[in-house]
Amino acid sequence: MRHWPAIALLIAALFTTSAANAAESGWRILKTGWTEADEKGFGEFVRSIAESGCTTTLECMRGPGNPYRASDPPGLEFRIDCAKWVYTLRAYYAWKNGLPFGYVDAIAGQGSDIRFSEKGNRAISRRDLVDRGGGIPVAQTFSELRDNVYSATYRMDASQSEGTPTDFYSPKIQIGSIHAGTVIYDINGHVAIIYAIEPDGRIRYIGADPDNTLMRSVYGPQFGQGQMALGGGFKNFRPLKLVGATLRDGHYIGGHIVLAPNSEIADFSLEQYRGMDPDNLGDGPNAIFQYRGAPADLFEYVRGTLSGGTYSFDPVYELKAGMDGLCHDLQERSLYVNAAIAAGMDTKPAPAFLPGNIYASNDAEWEAYASPGRDASLRRKFVQLTLDLANFILRSQARGEDFRAIWNLKGQLQQAYNEKAAGCRISYSNSLGQQVSFGFPEAVQRLFAMSFDPYQCIERRWGATSVAELASCKDNATKTRWYQAEQNLRNQVERDYVARARFTLADLESAVPGSGTGKPPPADVALVIDKIGRGPILAAMEPVGF
């Protein structure tokens, strides 16, 4: 629906009067439930926000992508992270359209940090947003919502049918059930929301980070595949109804929220966890999927299914699309690096130790300005593109395909790589305010040198290694040691959320257990292309020294 922004303005105009009244008198409930049209409208609202080009949650909600912004009361706060962002979008749309809403406001789980509980969490109470007369107070409601939901709220058993209802259900992997507005929960602590599904099954999502910046990307293995008890993967908001309310002057007063159980939801399915085994023996990583009669992993199955069965791996197309996405991610990385520099993090002394877990810290500065999780996800995407292309070539060779056809493919891939590489530039302002620029091939070489540590200079944040480029870096000897000692952590592409001791500089320099890996995985797709017809592809897939 490419003309949604224009349509959104028309829709917003239709709600101007009621929305203006809502701003003055509070959130009024005009309907007792969400219709299919309301769900579609929510998806279109999310898409409009995502495609507006906004870079922070505040900018998104106050910018042209939000057709309802004109009726917002002054001072409504929208600086929020990924978990709160999804709930806020849903609640905001409900408010502006007079829809009922409620949410889990208290949970319980085992462990010192239930964001990463090993057995999942459970809901223990809910809050119904009910108009008792005079409207639901808007600012207070959104403030309480921000205080009560976080990533642990998503970490619940997808099969749960007893106790306090959860806010989400697991949808069947099919066209229509996975859509704009569907949530994706990464059990490693990140939450995103889908804003578009392309005809080829490619899923586009948007997510917020602790520094309130936004990340847009494409769904894939970076989300991992967790067990059903942890509730990772796709989630749709559970259907709900306001019952027992009284219609008064066009508004519903009183009543309470009732949520549909899994058994009453037509597209509820545990397929994403159980796989296609009729005996339902799979659970997460060991689930079995097939696409077009051949074994497939979850991510290939999802893409194939959402394409209507038309998807097939076209190496040239995937290379182009993959490089476009990686270039975008690299350029978008400047947002959160620059945020750390603007906050003066690089001028502060290096701390005595790293947080207990660099990917999920309770340290406010680290959580807001460090980038270990986002950088690991970026590296994982480079690695995945390289693996996907290498596997395709290996399968082609195993099938005994004509050497000339493979050689022709190499030429097409080289041409595609050169075309996309030429159109990708990454730049930053160094510590002296001078512009530094480099291209895609150099970005690959810098990939595992890019620092996630916000206390280090911007040159190191962008992986500078040459004496000339580092000449403007103002890091002292201690920060330089920290940078060098963190290399093994930068070599990782998987985020590890196991609780651990806080690493000191000496710990990292001694390479204590849990402090990373000595070599990064292969992430240079150009090496795979170069090896076609010249030698074993596997030679391009060996871990590289650094």
KOLGUSE-319979 format. One line per 3 residues: number of its first residue (from 1); their letters; for each residue x, y, z of C-alpha. Coordinates in nm, 3 decimals, always signed. Layout:
N
NUM> a> X:Y:Z ~ ...
***
This chain:
546
1> mrh> +0.000:+0.000:+0.000 ~ +0.249:+0.256:-0.123 ~ +0.009:+0.551:-0.097
4> wpa> -0.061:+0.497:+0.271 ~ +0.085:+0.831:+0.393 ~ -0.167:+1.020:+0.180
7> ial> -0.448:+0.789:+0.286 ~ -0.338:+0.828:+0.647 ~ -0.387:+1.202:+0.628
10> lia> -0.743:+1.149:+0.505 ~ -0.812:+0.899:+0.783 ~ -0.665:+1.138:+1.036
13> alf> -0.892:+1.413:+0.911 ~ -1.194:+1.190:+0.972 ~ -1.086:+1.149:+1.334
16> tts> -0.986:+1.512:+1.393 ~ -1.292:+1.598:+1.596 ~ -1.298:+1.287:+1.813
19> aan> -0.921:+1.291:+1.857 ~ -0.926:+1.658:+1.956 ~ -1.197:+1.581:+2.208
22> aae> -0.991:+1.288:+2.336 ~ -0.696:+1.519:+2.390 ~ -0.917:+1.745:+2.600
25> sgw> -1.130:+1.494:+2.786 ~ -0.915:+1.180:+2.792 ~ -0.926:+0.849:+2.614
28> ril> -1.283:+0.762:+2.519 ~ -1.388:+0.408:+2.424 ~ -1.604:+0.418:+2.110
31> ktg> -1.601:+0.045:+2.024 ~ -1.614:-0.272:+2.230 ~ -1.362:-0.461:+2.017
34> wte> -1.110:-0.451:+1.734 ~ -1.242:-0.541:+1.389 ~ -1.041:-0.678:+1.098
37> ade> -1.039:-0.324:+0.958 ~ -0.896:-0.192:+1.285 ~ -0.616:-0.450:+1.275
40> kgf> -0.540:-0.357:+0.916 ~ -0.544:+0.010:+1.009 ~ -0.296:-0.054:+1.290
43> gef> -0.062:-0.227:+1.046 ~ -0.090:+0.064:+0.805 ~ -0.019:+0.305:+1.089
46> vrs> +0.299:+0.113:+1.179 ~ +0.402:+0.111:+0.814 ~ +0.347:+0.484:+0.780
49> iae> +0.566:+0.546:+1.084 ~ +0.839:+0.311:+0.959 ~ +0.849:+0.448:+0.605
52> sgc> +0.854:+0.812:+0.713 ~ +1.232:+0.808:+0.758 ~ +1.222:+0.905:+1.126
55> ttt> +1.530:+0.814:+1.328 ~ +1.409:+0.827:+1.690 ~ +1.089:+0.725:+1.865
58> lec> +1.014:+1.087:+1.951 ~ +1.072:+1.202:+1.593 ~ +0.848:+0.921:+1.464
61> mrg> +0.555:+1.009:+1.685 ~ +0.582:+1.381:+1.623 ~ +0.665:+1.360:+1.254
64> pgn> +0.461:+1.333:+0.932 ~ +0.444:+0.954:+0.949 ~ +0.201:+0.985:+1.240
67> pyr> -0.132:+1.112:+1.102 ~ -0.273:+1.165:+1.453 ~ +0.005:+1.383:+1.593
70> asd> -0.180:+1.715:+1.568 ~ -0.427:+1.611:+1.839 ~ -0.164:+1.503:+2.094
73> ppg> -0.161:+1.697:+2.421 ~ +0.162:+1.893:+2.486 ~ +0.442:+1.709:+2.657
76> lef> +0.330:+1.352:+2.580 ~ +0.650:+1.148:+2.624 ~ +0.771:+0.914:+2.349
79> rid> +1.133:+0.843:+2.445 ~ +1.108:+0.466:+2.474 ~ +1.301:+0.146:+2.407
82> cak> +1.207:-0.158:+2.198 ~ +0.972:-0.336:+2.439 ~ +0.783:-0.020:+2.534
85> wvy> +0.780:+0.103:+2.172 ~ +0.559:-0.185:+2.053 ~ +0.309:-0.144:+2.337
88> tlr> +0.306:+0.233:+2.294 ~ +0.227:+0.207:+1.922 ~ -0.061:-0.029:+1.997
91> ayy> -0.201:+0.176:+2.284 ~ -0.161:+0.501:+2.091 ~ -0.353:+0.367:+1.791
94> awk> -0.624:+0.233:+2.024 ~ -0.655:+0.573:+2.193 ~ -0.682:+0.766:+1.868
97> ngl> -0.945:+0.529:+1.731 ~ -1.153:+0.482:+2.045 ~ -1.061:+0.114:+2.084
100> pfg> -1.039:-0.089:+2.406 ~ -0.698:-0.188:+2.538 ~ -0.540:-0.364:+2.831
103> yvd> -0.204:-0.514:+2.914 ~ -0.008:-0.737:+3.151 ~ +0.124:-0.503:+3.419
106> aia> +0.302:-0.751:+3.646 ~ +0.495:-1.071:+3.578 ~ +0.696:-1.327:+3.770
109> gqg> +0.984:-1.552:+3.675 ~ +1.292:-1.727:+3.804 ~ +1.644:-1.586:+3.815
112> sdi> +1.809:-1.260:+3.905 ~ +1.716:-1.105:+3.569 ~ +1.384:-1.233:+3.437
115> rfs> +1.444:-1.068:+3.102 ~ +1.654:-1.378:+3.037 ~ +1.483:-1.636:+3.259
118> ekg> +1.567:-1.989:+3.146 ~ +1.212:-2.123:+3.178 ~ +1.010:-1.818:+3.076
121> nra> +0.786:-1.592:+3.283 ~ +0.418:-1.582:+3.373 ~ +0.165:-1.302:+3.391
124> isr> +0.028:-1.238:+3.739 ~ -0.195:-0.934:+3.682 ~ -0.345:-0.720:+3.409
127> rdl> -0.462:-0.365:+3.378 ~ -0.784:-0.293:+3.190 ~ -0.808:+0.057:+3.047
130> vdr> -1.168:+0.131:+3.134 ~ -1.346:+0.467:+3.125 ~ -1.508:+0.524:+3.464
133> ggg> -1.661:+0.849:+3.342 ~ -1.475:+1.154:+3.214 ~ -1.230:+0.960:+2.999
136> ipv> -0.915:+0.759:+3.065 ~ -0.628:+0.999:+3.160 ~ -0.390:+0.988:+2.865
139> aqt> -0.054:+1.111:+2.999 ~ -0.087:+0.907:+3.318 ~ -0.187:+0.596:+3.125
142> fse> +0.111:+0.611:+2.889 ~ +0.347:+0.683:+3.178 ~ +0.222:+0.378:+3.368
145> lrd> +0.246:+0.166:+3.053 ~ +0.612:+0.264:+3.011 ~ +0.681:+0.176:+3.375
148> nvy> +0.515:-0.166:+3.364 ~ +0.619:-0.335:+3.038 ~ +0.966:-0.444:+2.932
151> sat> +1.123:-0.725:+2.733 ~ +1.050:-0.978:+3.010 ~ +0.679:-0.918:+2.943
154> yrm> +0.720:-1.095:+2.607 ~ +0.906:-1.394:+2.753 ~ +0.611:-1.624:+2.819
157> das> +0.518:-1.976:+2.716 ~ +0.342:-1.960:+2.379 ~ +0.128:-2.261:+2.468
160> qse> -0.003:-2.114:+2.793 ~ -0.377:-2.161:+2.838 ~ -0.413:-2.131:+3.217
163> gtp> -0.385:-1.844:+3.458 ~ -0.367:-1.474:+3.375 ~ -0.394:-1.427:+2.996
166> tdf> -0.092:-1.295:+2.807 ~ -0.110:-1.005:+2.564 ~ +0.003:-1.209:+2.263
169> ysp> -0.061:-1.536:+2.084 ~ +0.153:-1.738:+1.844 ~ +0.015:-1.712:+1.488
172> kiq> +0.031:-1.971:+1.215 ~ +0.302:-1.902:+0.960 ~ +0.085:-1.808:+0.665
175> igs> -0.006:-1.513:+0.449 ~ -0.242:-1.287:+0.641 ~ -0.150:-1.414:+0.986
178> iha> +0.201:-1.266:+0.971 ~ +0.145:-0.904:+0.871 ~ +0.229:-0.542:+0.940
181> gtv> +0.170:-0.505:+1.312 ~ +0.293:-0.855:+1.400 ~ +0.559:-0.845:+1.672
184> iyd> +0.891:-1.033:+1.663 ~ +1.049:-1.119:+1.997 ~ +1.416:-1.216:+2.011
187> ing> +1.474:-1.419:+2.327 ~ +1.812:-1.244:+2.355 ~ +1.624:-0.937:+2.468
190> hva> +1.512:-0.742:+2.162 ~ +1.163:-0.668:+2.030 ~ +1.064:-0.541:+1.685
193> iiy> +0.744:-0.491:+1.490 ~ +0.680:-0.581:+1.126 ~ +0.588:-0.297:+0.894
196> aie> +0.597:-0.466:+0.553 ~ +0.609:-0.806:+0.385 ~ +0.744:-0.803:+0.032
199> pdg> +0.601:-1.026:-0.246 ~ +0.911:-1.247:-0.221 ~ +0.841:-1.314:+0.148
202> rir> +1.104:-1.076:+0.281 ~ +0.987:-0.936:+0.619 ~ +1.079:-0.580:+0.706
205> yig> +1.072:-0.468:+1.068 ~ +1.147:-0.166:+1.282 ~ +1.272:-0.166:+1.640
208> adp> +1.382:+0.087:+1.900 ~ +1.692:+0.080:+2.118 ~ +1.763:+0.210:+2.470
211> dnt> +1.895:+0.538:+2.327 ~ +1.557:+0.580:+2.149 ~ +1.710:+0.545:+1.802
214> lmr> +1.542:+0.315:+1.553 ~ +1.669:+0.023:+1.350 ~ +1.501:-0.100:+1.032
217> svy> +1.607:-0.431:+0.889 ~ +1.500:-0.765:+0.741 ~ +1.398:-1.069:+0.948
220> gpq> +1.637:-1.362:+0.945 ~ +1.860:-1.586:+1.158 ~ +1.975:-1.290:+1.368
223> fgq> +1.655:-1.349:+1.569 ~ +1.753:-1.702:+1.659 ~ +1.510:-1.983:+1.724
226> gqm> +1.411:-2.044:+2.084 ~ +1.197:-2.291:+2.271 ~ +0.823:-2.252:+2.307
229> alg> +0.848:-2.186:+2.681 ~ +1.041:-1.865:+2.610 ~ +0.787:-1.735:+2.357
232> ggf> +1.033:-1.607:+2.099 ~ +0.944:-1.540:+1.738 ~ +0.620:-1.407:+1.593
235> knf> +0.347:-1.269:+1.818 ~ +0.013:-1.112:+1.737 ~ -0.182:-0.906:+1.987
238> rpl> -0.449:-1.124:+2.142 ~ -0.808:-1.036:+2.044 ~ -0.994:-0.862:+2.324
241> klv> -1.340:-0.726:+2.396 ~ -1.487:-0.478:+2.639 ~ -1.785:-0.646:+2.808
244> gat> -2.038:-0.519:+3.061 ~ -1.994:-0.155:+2.957 ~ -2.274:+0.102:+2.928
247> lrd> -2.310:+0.315:+2.615 ~ -2.352:+0.675:+2.724 ~ -2.339:+0.974:+2.486
250> ghy> -2.155:+0.763:+2.227 ~ -1.890:+0.640:+2.475 ~ -1.862:+0.311:+2.659
253> igg> -1.841:+0.353:+3.035 ~ -1.728:+0.083:+3.276 ~ -1.705:-0.286:+3.199
256> hiv> -1.397:-0.504:+3.184 ~ -1.166:-0.655:+2.923 ~ -1.197:-1.019:+2.818
259> lap> -0.923:-1.177:+2.607 ~ -0.974:-1.464:+2.364 ~ -0.808:-1.790:+2.472
262> nse> -0.585:-1.971:+2.225 ~ -0.862:-2.222:+2.153 ~ -1.086:-1.946:+2.014
265> iad> -0.829:-1.783:+1.787 ~ -0.861:-1.917:+1.432 ~ -0.497:-1.874:+1.334
268> fsl> -0.337:-1.968:+1.666 ~ -0.060:-2.219:+1.600 ~ +0.257:-2.350:+1.763
271> eqy> +0.402:-2.430:+1.421 ~ +0.696:-2.193:+1.458 ~ +0.811:-2.396:+1.761
274> rgm> +0.688:-2.746:+1.678 ~ +0.772:-2.745:+1.310 ~ +0.593:-2.975:+1.067
277> dpd> +0.625:-3.298:+1.266 ~ +0.268:-3.438:+1.300 ~ +0.364:-3.582:+1.639
280> nlg> +0.464:-3.235:+1.767 ~ +0.797:-3.358:+1.898 ~ +0.997:-3.054:+1.793
283> dgp> +1.059:-2.753:+2.010 ~ +1.252:-2.456:+1.880 ~ +1.598:-2.537:+1.741
286> nai> +1.517:-2.904:+1.680 ~ +1.190:-2.837:+1.494 ~ +1.175:-2.977:+1.139
289> fqy> +1.051:-2.774:+0.843 ~ +1.019:-2.839:+0.471 ~ +0.980:-2.606:+0.177
292> rga> +0.896:-2.738:-0.167 ~ +0.948:-3.089:-0.041 ~ +1.305:-3.028:+0.077
295> pad> +1.439:-2.976:+0.429 ~ +1.449:-2.609:+0.529 ~ +1.529:-2.407:+0.836
298> lfe> +1.266:-2.192:+1.002 ~ +1.377:-1.874:+0.827 ~ +1.370:-2.025:+0.477
301> yvr> +1.032:-2.182:+0.557 ~ +0.889:-1.849:+0.674 ~ +1.008:-1.665:+0.368
304> gtl> +0.892:-1.934:+0.129 ~ +0.549:-1.957:+0.290 ~ +0.494:-1.580:+0.300
307> sgg> +0.592:-1.556:-0.067 ~ +0.305:-1.790:-0.151 ~ +0.551:-2.062:-0.247
310> tys> +0.720:-1.853:-0.517 ~ +1.045:-1.786:-0.334 ~ +1.361:-1.956:-0.455
313> fdp> +1.715:-1.854:-0.375 ~ +1.837:-1.633:-0.659 ~ +2.202:-1.569:-0.567
316> vye> +2.234:-1.249:-0.771 ~ +1.914:-1.102:-0.633 ~ +1.998:-1.206:-0.277
319> lka> +2.347:-1.058:-0.308 ~ +2.209:-0.725:-0.427 ~ +1.933:-0.712:-0.167
322> gmd> +2.169:-0.828:+0.106 ~ +2.433:-0.567:+0.025 ~ +2.167:-0.295:+0.011
325> glc> +2.052:-0.395:+0.358 ~ +2.404:-0.414:+0.499 ~ +2.494:-0.075:+0.356
328> hdl> +2.180:+0.073:+0.511 ~ +2.264:-0.086:+0.847 ~ +2.618:+0.051:+0.835
331> qer> +2.494:+0.400:+0.756 ~ +2.225:+0.374:+1.024 ~ +2.493:+0.274:+1.274
334> sly> +2.612:+0.634:+1.267 ~ +2.296:+0.735:+1.456 ~ +2.385:+0.557:+1.777
337> vna> +2.760:+0.612:+1.747 ~ +2.696:+0.984:+1.703 ~ +2.454:+0.980:+1.998
340> aia> +2.733:+0.853:+2.222 ~ +2.975:+1.115:+2.093 ~ +2.717:+1.392:+2.136
343> agm> +2.671:+1.281:+2.498 ~ +3.046:+1.313:+2.551 ~ +3.093:+0.946:+2.634
346> dtk> +3.427:+0.933:+2.453 ~ +3.566:+1.202:+2.685 ~ +3.490:+1.006:+3.001
349> pap> +3.751:+0.777:+3.159 ~ +3.734:+0.407:+3.090 ~ +3.548:+0.222:+3.367
352> afl> +3.731:-0.023:+3.590 ~ +3.534:-0.315:+3.449 ~ +3.272:-0.399:+3.188
355> pgn> +2.909:-0.447:+3.296 ~ +2.811:-0.793:+3.419 ~ +2.669:-0.862:+3.075
358> iya> +2.762:-0.629:+2.793 ~ +2.444:-0.712:+2.600 ~ +2.198:-0.648:+2.883
361> snd> +2.345:-0.412:+3.137 ~ +2.179:-0.240:+3.429 ~ +2.427:+0.044:+3.387
364> aew> +2.226:+0.333:+3.240 ~ +2.511:+0.485:+3.038 ~ +2.624:+0.154:+2.895
367> eay> +2.270:+0.047:+2.807 ~ +2.201:+0.377:+2.632 ~ +2.527:+0.429:+2.442
370> asp> +2.714:+0.100:+2.401 ~ +2.641:-0.105:+2.089 ~ +2.753:-0.467:+2.146
373> grd> +2.413:-0.617:+2.062 ~ +2.350:-0.410:+1.751 ~ +2.706:-0.465:+1.630
376> asl> +2.679:-0.841:+1.685 ~ +2.356:-0.843:+1.485 ~ +2.524:-0.647:+1.206
379> rrk> +2.817:-0.887:+1.195 ~ +2.576:-1.181:+1.195 ~ +2.407:-1.043:+0.882
382> fvq> +2.741:-1.016:+0.701 ~ +2.824:-1.373:+0.802 ~ +2.480:-1.502:+0.700
385> ltl> +2.497:-1.351:+0.352 ~ +2.839:-1.509:+0.306 ~ +2.714:-1.848:+0.428
388> dla> +2.400:-1.836:+0.214 ~ +2.597:-1.769:-0.104 ~ +2.861:-2.030:-0.021
391> nfi> +2.596:-2.293:+0.049 ~ +2.421:-2.221:-0.279 ~ +2.747:-2.266:-0.472
394> lrs> +2.828:-2.586:-0.282 ~ +2.483:-2.731:-0.359 ~ +2.521:-2.638:-0.726
397> qar> +2.855:-2.815:-0.741 ~ +2.715:-3.119:-0.562 ~ +2.438:-3.144:-0.821
400> ged> +2.704:-3.154:-1.091 ~ +2.582:-2.840:-1.264 ~ +2.762:-2.740:-1.580
403> fra> +3.093:-2.567:-1.508 ~ +3.018:-2.299:-1.768 ~ +2.690:-2.214:-1.594
406> iwn> +2.868:-2.175:-1.262 ~ +3.138:-1.965:-1.428 ~ +2.873:-1.741:-1.584
409> lkg> +2.713:-1.706:-1.240 ~ +3.048:-1.591:-1.105 ~ +3.058:-1.310:-1.361
412> qlq> +2.704:-1.204:-1.273 ~ +2.785:-1.206:-0.903 ~ +3.104:-1.006:-0.952
415> qay> +2.915:-0.749:-1.157 ~ +2.640:-0.726:-0.894 ~ +2.894:-0.695:-0.612
418> nek> +3.089:-0.420:-0.792 ~ +2.767:-0.232:-0.868 ~ +2.642:-0.237:-0.509
421> aag> +2.985:-0.174:-0.357 ~ +3.032:+0.132:-0.576 ~ +2.704:+0.277:-0.452
424> cri> +2.777:+0.236:-0.082 ~ +2.974:+0.491:+0.120 ~ +3.004:+0.521:+0.496
427> sys> +3.131:+0.841:+0.653 ~ +3.184:+0.994:+0.993 ~ +3.331:+1.308:+1.148
430> nsl> +3.653:+1.229:+1.333 ~ +3.760:+1.374:+1.667 ~ +3.883:+1.689:+1.490
433> gqq> +3.557:+1.734:+1.300 ~ +3.705:+1.617:+0.970 ~ +3.510:+1.388:+0.738
436> vsf> +3.634:+1.032:+0.693 ~ +3.478:+0.811:+0.428 ~ +3.516:+0.451:+0.317
439> gfp> +3.337:+0.204:+0.093 ~ +3.174:-0.136:+0.133 ~ +3.486:-0.353:+0.082
442> eav> +3.672:-0.154:+0.347 ~ +3.371:-0.174:+0.578 ~ +3.401:-0.553:+0.558
445> qrl> +3.767:-0.530:+0.658 ~ +3.677:-0.299:+0.949 ~ +3.374:-0.503:+1.059
448> fam> +3.532:-0.685:+1.353 ~ +3.742:-0.383:+1.449 ~ +3.442:-0.152:+1.502
451> sfd> +3.426:-0.083:+1.875 ~ +3.104:-0.122:+2.070 ~ +3.257:+0.059:+2.370
454> pyq> +3.108:+0.410:+2.410 ~ +3.406:+0.534:+2.611 ~ +3.637:+0.505:+2.310
457> cie> +3.704:+0.757:+2.035 ~ +3.488:+0.770:+1.726 ~ +3.779:+0.655:+1.511
460> rrw> +3.784:+0.324:+1.698 ~ +3.404:+0.306:+1.700 ~ +3.440:+0.288:+1.319
463> gat> +3.725:+0.037:+1.319 ~ +4.016:+0.261:+1.226 ~ +4.347:+0.074:+1.230
466> sva> +4.583:+0.293:+1.026 ~ +4.822:+0.531:+1.199 ~ +4.699:+0.817:+0.981
469> ela> +4.331:+0.771:+1.068 ~ +4.403:+0.712:+1.435 ~ +4.613:+1.028:+1.460
472> sck> +4.302:+1.228:+1.557 ~ +4.191:+0.978:+1.824 ~ +4.232:+1.118:+2.174
475> dna> +4.215:+0.790:+2.365 ~ +4.485:+0.750:+2.628 ~ +4.698:+0.439:+2.682
478> tkt> +4.442:+0.278:+2.914 ~ +4.160:+0.314:+2.662 ~ +4.388:+0.177:+2.391
481> rwy> +4.452:-0.130:+2.605 ~ +4.078:-0.172:+2.658 ~ +4.018:-0.152:+2.284
484> qae> +4.280:-0.414:+2.212 ~ +4.159:-0.639:+2.494 ~ +3.798:-0.628:+2.371
487> qnl> +3.888:-0.780:+2.034 ~ +3.771:-1.130:+2.131 ~ +3.432:-0.988:+2.230
490> rnq> +3.411:-0.809:+1.894 ~ +3.478:-1.141:+1.719 ~ +3.144:-1.276:+1.840
493> ver> +2.833:-1.273:+1.624 ~ +2.609:-1.438:+1.882 ~ +2.489:-1.244:+2.184
496> dyv> +2.542:-1.435:+2.507 ~ +2.308:-1.333:+2.788 ~ +2.436:-1.572:+3.052
499> ara> +2.513:-1.383:+3.373 ~ +2.884:-1.348:+3.434 ~ +3.145:-1.171:+3.641
502> rft> +3.230:-0.819:+3.539 ~ +3.543:-0.839:+3.324 ~ +3.840:-0.628:+3.423
505> lad> +4.104:-0.520:+3.176 ~ +4.332:-0.792:+3.310 ~ +4.056:-1.053:+3.259
508> les> +4.019:-0.961:+2.893 ~ +4.393:-0.948:+2.834 ~ +4.419:-1.297:+2.983
511> avp> +4.132:-1.420:+2.763 ~ +3.943:-1.569:+3.057 ~ +3.653:-1.806:+2.974
514> gsg> +3.348:-1.625:+2.841 ~ +3.544:-1.326:+2.711 ~ +3.499:-1.399:+2.343
517> tgk> +3.662:-1.597:+2.067 ~ +4.007:-1.571:+1.916 ~ +3.901:-1.555:+1.551
520> ppp> +3.601:-1.399:+1.380 ~ +3.390:-1.605:+1.138 ~ +3.407:-1.543:+0.761
523> adv> +3.205:-1.239:+0.662 ~ +3.345:-1.135:+0.322 ~ +3.111:-1.245:+0.045
526> alv> +3.363:-1.115:-0.211 ~ +3.599:-1.399:-0.114 ~ +3.329:-1.657:-0.189
529> idk> +3.268:-1.504:-0.530 ~ +3.639:-1.496:-0.602 ~ +3.673:-1.867:-0.517
532> igr> +3.409:-1.977:-0.769 ~ +3.590:-2.181:-1.033 ~ +3.929:-2.120:-0.871
535> gpi> +3.933:-2.348:-0.571 ~ +3.726:-2.499:-0.290 ~ +3.457:-2.266:-0.163
538> laa> +3.521:-2.392:+0.187 ~ +3.860:-2.221:+0.177 ~ +3.675:-1.889:+0.183
541> mep> +3.478:-2.002:+0.487 ~ +3.765:-2.061:+0.727 ~ +3.771:-1.835:+1.034
544> vgf> +4.001:-1.546:+0.964 ~ +4.284:-1.422:+1.181 ~ +4.275:-1.066:+1.306
***
